[in-house]
Amino acid sequence: MSTETPRASEPHEQATGRDPIYDRLHESADFVELRSRYRGFVFPATVAFLSWYLLYVVLCMWAPDFMSTKLWGNINVALVLGLLQFVTTFFLAWLYSRFSTARLDPLARKLDEDYRSGKRA
């Protein structure tokens, strides 16, 4: 096994350790749009989910009477809200998958094709 590192083929790669084609794509309008779309979904979804989780924790700590309210038999509010945490997690994963397929993947494929064509040139 060789311990030598691969040599960069261009001076720019050697100086920065990055591919100049990637640098060009990183500055393109499509890449900026891709990041903007991603952040536009992920940041609000993360804030919403963490707020929902924090609400559950706060209610467990400071509203034990409310959380122990029985709804049906031995099923109380805390159990229902706890199970809804799982439902919310799976719902967000499903929602992100749909969003990614419709809004992110086509743009990512275009950027990938641009990158690969730049490598071949």
Residue pairs with C-beta under 8 A, 6 or more apart in sequence:
7 14
8 14
8 17
10 20
12 18
12 20
12 23
13 19
13 20
16 23
21 115
21 118
21 119
22 115
24 118
25 31
25 111
25 114
25 115
25 118
28 111
28 114
30 107
30 110
30 111
30 114
31 111
33 107
34 104
34 107
34 108
34 111
37 103
37 104
37 107
38 104
41 96
41 99
41 103
42 96
45 92
45 95
45 96
49 88
49 89
49 92
52 85
52 88
53 85
56 81
56 82
56 85
59 66
59 67
59 78
59 81
60 67
60 78
66 77
67 76
67 77
67 78
67 81
68 76
68 77
68 78
69 76
69 77
70 76
71 77
71 80
